[in-house]
């Protein structure tokens, strides 16, 4: 179990090292012990965008980025809406350490993609004219 105070100190050091550079932050996260990295990626010390970038290494459109930046990484357990298309929502979620991107109508999941390719796979799915 990772100590909360130590995790806070580590997060501060990571931000200092990365200097608000998403790619640099992801690279530094890659060097951490798995347990510590997972604790940070599920904490209130990082925001949901930083977790999104860590897993997908992509910069989404501005609205998606802003939505993610407004949520703590810990919110990803429940999921964060990153896009709305007609009556559907695209949700970024973390489950058991895996990034997941869902397309849902609010009641049922229409499509689900897991892993580091999930965001790109969802984009491809949406581009294929799923409606």
Phi and psi in degrees as GROMACS dihedral restraints (atoms count N, CA, C in turn):
[ dihedral_restraints ]
;  ai    aj    ak    al  type     phi  dphi    fc
    3     4     5     6     1   -90.2    20    10
    4     5     6     7     1   131.5    20    10
    6     7     8     9     1   -69.5    20    10
    7     8     9    10     1   133.5    20    10
    9    10    11    12     1   -59.5    20    10
   10    11    12    13     1   -44.9    20    10
   12    13    14    15     1   -64.7    20    10
   13    14    15    16     1   -43.0    20    10
   15    16    17    18     1   -63.7    20    10
   16    17    18    19     1   -39.7    20    10
   18    19    20    21     1   -63.6    20    10
   19    20    21    22     1   -40.8    20    10
   21    22    23    24     1   -62.0    20    10
   22    23    24    25     1   -44.5    20    10
   24    25    26    27     1   -63.3    20    10
   25    26    27    28     1   -41.4    20    10
   27    28    29    30     1   -64.0    20    10
   28    29    30    31     1   -42.7    20    10
   30    31    32    33     1   -58.9    20    10
   31    32    33    34     1   -43.8    20    10
   33    34    35    36     1   -59.7    20    10
   34    35    36    37     1   -43.3    20    10
   36    37    38    39     1   -64.2    20    10
   37    38    39    40     1   -40.0    20    10
   39    40    41    42     1   -63.2    20    10
   40    41    42    43     1   -41.0    20    10
   42    43    44    45     1   -67.4    20    10
   43    44    45    46     1   -35.9    20    10
   45    46    47    48     1   -66.7    20    10
   46    47    48    49     1   -44.6    20    10
   48    49    50    51     1   -65.6    20    10
   49    50    51    52     1   -43.4    20    10
   51    52    53    54     1   -81.4    20    10
   52    53    54    55     1   -21.1    20    10
   54    55    56    57     1    50.2    20    10
   55    56    57    58     1    49.6    20    10
   57    58    59    60     1    61.9    20    10
   58    59    60    61     1    22.2    20    10
   60    61    62    63     1  -100.0    20    10
   61    62    63    64     1   114.2    20    10
   63    64    65    66     1   -59.7    20    10
   64    65    66    67     1   -43.3    20    10
   66    67    68    69     1   -64.8    20    10
   67    68    69    70     1   -43.1    20    10
   69    70    71    72     1   -64.2    20    10
   70    71    72    73     1   -42.0    20    10
   72    73    74    75     1   -60.4    20    10
   73    74    75    76     1   -43.7    20    10
   75    76    77    78     1   -62.3    20    10
   76    77    78    79     1   -41.4    20    10
   78    79    80    81     1   -63.2    20    10
   79    80    81    82     1   -41.5    20    10
   81    82    83    84     1   -68.7    20    10
   82    83    84    85     1   -40.0    20    10
   84    85    86    87     1   -59.0    20    10
   85    86    87    88     1   -36.8    20    10
   87    88    89    90     1   -59.0    20    10
   88    89    90    91     1   -28.4    20    10
   90    91    92    93     1   -83.7    20    10
   91    92    93    94     1   -11.6    20    10
   93    94    95    96     1   -78.5    20    10
   94    95    96    97     1   156.0    20    10
   96    97    98    99     1   -56.2    20    10
   97    98    99   100     1   140.9    20    10
   99   100   101   102     1   -53.6    20    10
  100   101   102   103     1   -44.0    20    10
  102   103   104   105     1   -65.1    20    10
  103   104   105   106     1   -41.8    20    10
  105   106   107   108     1   -68.3    20    10
  106   107   108   109     1   -44.0    20    10
  108   109   110   111     1   -59.8    20    10
  109   110   111   112     1   -46.3    20    10
  111   112   113   114     1   -63.4    20    10
  112   113   114   115     1   -37.3    20    10
  114   115   116   117     1   -63.8    20    10
  115   116   117   118     1   -42.3    20    10
  117   118   119   120     1   -65.4    20    10
  118   119   120   121     1   -43.1    20    10
  120   121   122   123     1   -68.3    20    10
  121   122   123   124     1   -11.9    20    10
  123   124   125   126     1  -114.1    20    10
  124   125   126   127     1    11.4    20    10
  126   127   128   129     1   -98.8    20    10
  127   128   129   130     1  -179.1    20    10
  129   130   131   132     1   -90.6    20    10
  130   131   132   133     1     0.6    20    10
  132   133   134   135     1   -81.3    20    10
  133   134   135   136     1   -28.4    20    10
  135   136   137   138     1  -107.0    20    10
  136   137   138   139     1   155.9    20    10
  138   139   140   141     1   -97.1    20    10
  139   140   141   142     1   169.1    20    10
  141   142   143   144     1   -63.6    20    10
  142   143   144   145     1   -31.5    20    10
  144   145   146   147     1   -64.5    20    10
  145   146   147   148     1   -41.7    20    10
  147   148   149   150     1   -62.3    20    10
  148   149   150   151     1   -36.5    20    10
  150   151   152   153     1   -69.5    20    10
  151   152   153   154     1   -44.3    20    10
  153   154   155   156     1   -54.4    20    10
  154   155   156   157     1   -50.8    20    10
  156   157   158   159     1   -64.2    20    10
  157   158   159   160     1   -40.1    20    10
  159   160   161   162     1   -57.1    20    10
  160   161   162   163     1   -47.2    20    10
  162   163   164   165     1   -78.4    20    10
  163   164   165   166     1   -41.0    20    10
  165   166   167   168     1   -99.6    20    10
  166   167   168   169     1   -17.5    20    10
  168   169   170   171     1    50.7    20    10
  169   170   171   172     1    39.7    20    10
  171   172   173   174     1  -134.3    20    10
  172   173   174   175     1   148.1    20    10
  174   175   176   177     1  -100.6    20    10
  175   176   177   178     1   115.7    20    10
  177   178   179   180     1   -76.4    20    10
  178   179   180   181     1   179.1    20    10
  180   181   182   183     1   -62.5    20    10
  181   182   183   184     1   165.8    20    10
  183   184   185   186     1   -60.1    20    10
  184   185   186   187     1   -42.5    20    10
  186   187   188   189     1   -64.3    20    10
  187   188   189   190     1   -43.2    20    10
  189   190   191   192     1   -62.3    20    10
  190   191   192   193     1   -44.3    20    10
  192   193   194   195     1   -59.8    20    10
  193   194   195   196     1   -46.3    20    10
  195   196   197   198     1   -63.0    20    10
  196   197   198   199     1   -40.8    20    10
  198   199   200   201     1   -59.6    20    10
  199   200   201   202     1   -44.6    20    10
  201   202   203   204     1   -68.8    20    10
  202   203   204   205     1   -36.8    20    10
  204   205   206   207     1   -66.3    20    10
  205   206   207   208     1   -22.9    20    10
  207   208   209   210     1   -82.0    20    10
  208   209   210   211     1    -4.5    20    10
  210   211   212   213     1  -118.5    20    10
  211   212   213   214     1   141.9    20    10
  213   214   215   216     1   -71.9    20    10
  214   215   216   217     1   154.0    20    10
  216   217   218   219     1   -56.9    20    10
  217   218   219   220     1   -32.3    20    10
  219   220   221   222     1   -63.7    20    10
  220   221   222   223     1   -21.4    20    10
  222   223   224   225     1   -70.5    20    10
  223   224   225   226     1   -16.1    20    10
  225   226   227   228     1   -69.8    20    10
  226   227   228   229     1   -14.1    20    10
  228   229   230   231     1   -62.6    20    10
  229   230   231   232     1   -40.3    20    10
  231   232   233   234     1   -84.7    20    10
  232   233   234   235     1   -27.5    20    10
  234   235   236   237     1   104.7    20    10
  235   236   237   238     1   148.1    20    10
  237   238   239   240     1  -125.6    20    10
  238   239   240   241     1   128.4    20    10
  240   241   242   243     1   -71.2    20    10
  241   242   243   244     1   123.4    20    10
  243   244   245   246     1  -109.9    20    10
  244   245   246   247     1   -13.3    20    10
  246   247   248   249     1  -161.1    20    10
  247   248   249   250     1   155.3    20    10
  249   250   251   252     1  -129.9    20    10
  250   251   252   253     1   128.1    20    10
  252   253   254   255     1  -131.0    20    10
  253   254   255   256     1   110.9    20    10
  255   256   257   258     1    53.1    20    10
  256   257   258   259     1  -121.4    20    10
  258   259   260   261     1   -95.7    20    10
  259   260   261   262     1    11.4    20    10
  261   262   263   264     1  -107.3    20    10
  262   263   264   265     1   155.5    20    10
  264   265   266   267     1  -123.7    20    10
  265   266   267   268     1   140.3    20    10
  267   268   269   270     1  -101.1    20    10
  268   269   270   271     1   124.6    20    10
  270   271   272   273     1  -120.8    20    10
  271   272   273   274     1   132.9    20    10
  273   274   275   276     1   -99.9    20    10
  274   275   276   277     1   130.2    20    10
  276   277   278   279     1  -143.2    20    10
  277   278   279   280     1   154.2    20    10
  279   280   281   282     1  -116.3    20    10
  280   281   282   283     1   134.5    20    10
  282   283   284   285     1  -142.9    20    10
  283   284   285   286     1   121.7    20    10
  285   286   287   288     1    53.2    20    10
  286   287   288   289     1    38.8    20    10
  288   289   290   291     1    78.5    20    10
  289   290   291   292     1     5.8    20    10
  291   292   293   294     1  -107.8    20    10
  292   293   294   295     1   133.2    20    10
  294   295   296   297     1   -75.9    20    10
  295   296   297   298     1   138.3    20    10
  297   298   299   300     1  -132.9    20    10
  298   299   300   301     1   138.6    20    10
  300   301   302   303     1  -120.9    20    10
  301   302   303   304     1   124.1    20    10
  303   304   305   306     1  -115.0    20    10
  304   305   306   307     1   148.2    20    10
  306   307   308   309     1  -113.5    20    10
  307   308   309   310     1   120.0    20    10
  309   310   311   312     1  -135.2    20    10
  310   311   312   313     1   153.3    20    10
  312   313   314   315     1   -97.8    20    10
  313   314   315   316     1    10.4    20    10
  315   316   317   318     1    99.5    20    10
  316   317   318   319     1   -24.6    20    10
  318   319   320   321     1  -117.1    20    10
  319   320   321   322     1   -40.8    20    10
  321   322   323   324     1  -126.3    20    10
  322   323   324   325     1   145.6    20    10
  324   325   326   327     1   -82.1    20    10
  325   326   327   328     1   123.3    20    10
  327   328   329   330     1   -87.9    20    10
  328   329   330   331     1   -33.9    20    10
  330   331   332   333     1  -153.4    20    10
  331   332   333   334     1   146.5    20    10
  333   334   335   336     1  -140.9    20    10
  334   335   336   337     1   131.9    20    10
  336   337   338   339     1  -128.6    20    10
  337   338   339   340     1   136.5    20    10
  339   340   341   342     1  -122.1    20    10
  340   341   342   343     1   152.9    20    10
  342   343   344   345     1    94.8    20    10
  343   344   345   346     1  -177.2    20    10
  345   346   347   348     1   -64.1    20    10
  346   347   348   349     1   -19.9    20    10
  348   349   350   351     1   -96.0    20    10
  349   350   351   352     1     4.1    20    10
  351   352   353   354     1   -58.5    20    10
  352   353   354   355     1   -43.7    20    10
  354   355   356   357     1   -65.9    20    10
  355   356   357   358     1   -44.7    20    10
  357   358   359   360     1   -66.6    20    10
  358   359   360   361     1   -38.4    20    10
  360   361   362   363     1   -65.2    20    10
  361   362   363   364     1   -40.7    20    10
  363   364   365   366     1   -64.2    20    10
  364   365   366   367     1   -42.9    20    10
  366   367   368   369     1   -58.9    20    10
  367   368   369   370     1   -43.3    20    10
  369   370   371   372     1   -63.2    20    10
  370   371   372   373     1   -41.3    20    10
  372   373   374   375     1   -61.4    20    10
  373   374   375   376     1   -44.2    20    10
  375   376   377   378     1   -68.6    20    10
  376   377   378   379     1   -35.9    20    10
  378   379   380   381     1   -68.2    20    10
  379   380   381   382     1   -23.6    20    10
  381   382   383   384     1   -76.1    20    10
  382   383   384   385     1    -2.8    20    10
  384   385   386   387     1    78.1    20    10
  385   386   387   388     1    54.1    20    10
  387   388   389   390     1   -64.1    20    10
  388   389   390   391     1   -19.4    20    10
